[in-house]
Amino acid sequence: MKTYHLSSVYELTPEILSKIGVKCLILDVDNTIRKYNSALPDDKTKAFISKLKSEGITILLCTNNFKKAIKPFADALHCDLIDFSLKPSPLGMLRAWIRSKACHSEIMVVGDQVFNDILAGKLMLFKTMLVSPIDSNNEPSSVTVRRKMFKSFEKKILNNINPF
């Protein structure tokens, strides 16, 4: 199954999701919709999530962080949270799927890392979308190393023609 790509998560629209049959998004948090160490969402993220939810899209936030670190962010967006998801293990994705009560074919995982987010979605056979990180200058060195290790996989995804 193809992995889609957009330059920014904010380019994702209800029209695009409808076109590919998605009614439930499992969104990574850090560097997908939140800069590292930001406590609360900015106005752009609030408007983005609000727009998707108003169009009937179910949103679940899925993070490897602990609940204490991310719950205020999720609460501010009024989104369900799957914390300590252990990505790339599919266990967090399985928890999200069960909680969403969505049909398997209507779920898409969106994230900025091939190794964590996209692989976890692929292991569950969900639709996946890779987005560019919102702030790659301030990410932890472990994330930078993973990006370098999986650069060849990312290039393959980026070389696909954008169907939108």
C-alpha positions as CSV (number, residue, x, y, z in Angstrom):
1,M,0.0,0.0,0.0
2,K,1.3,3.4,-1.0
3,T,2.4,6.0,1.6
4,Y,1.1,9.4,0.8
5,H,3.2,12.6,1.4
6,L,2.4,16.2,2.0
7,S,4.8,19.0,2.8
8,S,2.9,19.9,5.9
9,V,0.2,18.3,8.0
10,Y,-1.8,21.5,7.6
11,E,-2.2,20.8,3.9
12,L,-4.4,17.8,4.8
13,T,-8.0,18.7,4.1
14,P,-11.4,17.0,4.6
15,E,-11.6,16.9,0.7
16,I,-8.3,14.9,0.5
17,L,-9.4,12.6,3.2
18,S,-12.8,12.0,1.6
19,K,-11.1,11.3,-1.7
20,I,-9.1,8.4,-0.2
21,G,-11.8,7.2,2.1
22,V,-10.4,8.3,5.4
23,K,-12.8,9.0,8.4
24,C,-10.3,8.5,11.2
25,L,-6.8,10.1,11.6
26,I,-4.2,8.7,14.0
27,L,-1.9,11.7,14.4
28,D,1.6,11.7,15.7
29,V,2.2,14.6,18.0
30,D,5.8,15.7,18.3
31,N,7.1,17.5,15.2
32,T,3.9,16.6,13.3
33,I,1.4,19.0,15.0
34,R,3.5,20.2,17.9
35,K,7.0,21.6,18.2
36,Y,9.2,19.7,20.7
37,N,8.6,20.9,24.2
38,S,5.5,23.1,23.4
39,A,3.1,22.7,26.2
40,L,-0.1,23.8,24.4
41,P,-1.2,23.8,20.7
42,D,-0.9,27.0,18.7
43,D,-3.9,28.7,17.0
44,K,-3.0,27.1,13.6
45,T,-3.1,23.6,15.1
46,K,-6.4,24.3,17.0
47,A,-8.0,25.6,13.8
48,F,-6.7,22.6,11.8
49,I,-8.1,20.0,14.3
50,S,-11.3,21.9,14.7
51,K,-11.9,22.0,10.9
52,L,-11.3,18.2,10.5
53,K,-13.5,17.4,13.5
54,S,-16.3,19.7,12.2
55,E,-16.3,17.6,9.0
56,G,-16.8,14.4,10.9
57,I,-13.2,13.2,11.0
58,T,-12.3,11.3,14.2
59,I,-8.9,12.4,15.6
60,L,-6.7,10.3,17.9
61,L,-3.3,11.6,19.0
62,C,-0.8,8.8,19.2
63,T,2.6,9.5,20.9
64,N,5.5,7.6,22.5
65,N,5.4,10.3,25.3
66,F,4.0,9.7,28.7
67,K,0.6,10.9,29.6
68,K,1.8,13.6,32.0
69,A,3.9,15.2,29.2
70,I,1.2,15.3,26.5
71,K,-2.3,15.3,28.2
72,P,-2.6,19.1,28.5
73,F,-1.9,19.4,24.8
74,A,-4.5,16.7,23.9
75,D,-7.0,18.2,26.3
76,A,-6.6,21.7,24.7
77,L,-7.5,20.1,21.3
78,H,-10.3,18.0,22.8
79,C,-8.7,14.9,21.2
80,D,-8.5,11.3,22.5
81,L,-4.9,10.4,23.4
82,I,-3.0,7.2,23.0
83,D,0.2,7.7,25.1
84,F,3.2,5.5,25.6
85,S,2.3,3.9,22.2
86,L,5.7,2.2,21.8
87,K,5.9,3.0,18.1
88,P,7.0,1.4,15.8
89,S,5.4,-1.5,17.6
90,P,1.8,-1.7,16.4
91,L,0.4,-2.0,19.9
92,G,-0.4,1.7,20.2
93,M,-2.0,1.6,16.8
94,L,-4.1,-1.4,17.9
95,R,-5.2,0.6,21.0
96,A,-6.1,3.6,18.8
97,W,-8.1,1.4,16.3
98,I,-10.1,-0.2,19.2
99,R,-10.8,3.2,20.8
100,S,-11.8,4.7,17.5
101,K,-14.4,2.1,16.6
102,A,-13.6,2.9,13.0
103,C,-13.5,0.6,10.0
104,H,-9.9,-0.5,9.3
105,S,-10.0,0.8,5.7
106,E,-11.1,4.2,6.9
107,I,-8.0,4.9,9.2
108,M,-4.9,6.8,8.2
109,V,-1.7,7.3,10.3
110,V,-0.1,10.6,9.8
111,G,3.4,11.4,11.1
112,D,6.8,12.9,10.4
113,Q,9.0,9.8,10.9
114,V,9.3,6.8,8.6
115,F,10.7,4.6,11.4
116,N,8.2,5.3,14.1
117,D,4.9,6.6,12.6
118,I,4.8,5.1,9.1
119,L,6.2,1.7,10.1
120,A,3.7,1.4,12.9
121,G,0.8,2.2,10.5
122,K,2.2,-0.2,7.9
123,L,2.4,-3.0,10.4
124,M,-1.3,-2.5,11.1
125,L,-2.0,-2.3,7.3
126,F,-3.4,1.2,7.7
127,K,-3.2,4.0,5.2
128,T,-0.2,6.2,5.9
129,M,0.9,9.7,5.2
130,L,4.4,11.1,5.8
131,V,4.5,14.9,6.5
132,S,7.6,17.1,6.8
133,P,8.5,17.9,10.4
134,I,7.3,21.3,11.6
135,D,10.6,22.1,13.4
136,S,13.5,19.9,12.6
137,N,16.0,22.3,14.1
138,N,15.1,21.5,17.7
139,E,14.5,17.8,17.6
140,P,16.4,15.3,19.9
141,S,19.6,13.8,18.5
142,S,18.0,10.3,18.6
143,V,15.3,11.5,16.1
144,T,18.0,13.1,13.8
145,V,19.9,9.8,13.8
146,R,16.8,7.9,12.9
147,R,16.0,10.3,10.1
148,K,19.5,9.8,8.6
149,M,19.2,6.0,8.9
150,F,15.9,5.9,7.1
151,K,16.6,8.6,4.5
152,S,16.5,6.2,1.6
153,F,13.0,5.0,2.5
154,E,11.9,8.6,2.9
155,K,13.2,9.4,-0.6
156,K,11.2,6.6,-2.1
157,I,8.1,8.0,-0.5
158,L,8.9,11.5,-1.6
159,N,9.5,10.4,-5.2
160,N,5.9,9.2,-5.6
161,I,3.7,11.5,-7.5
162,N,1.3,13.4,-5.2
163,P,-2.2,12.1,-6.1
164,F,-3.8,15.3,-4.8
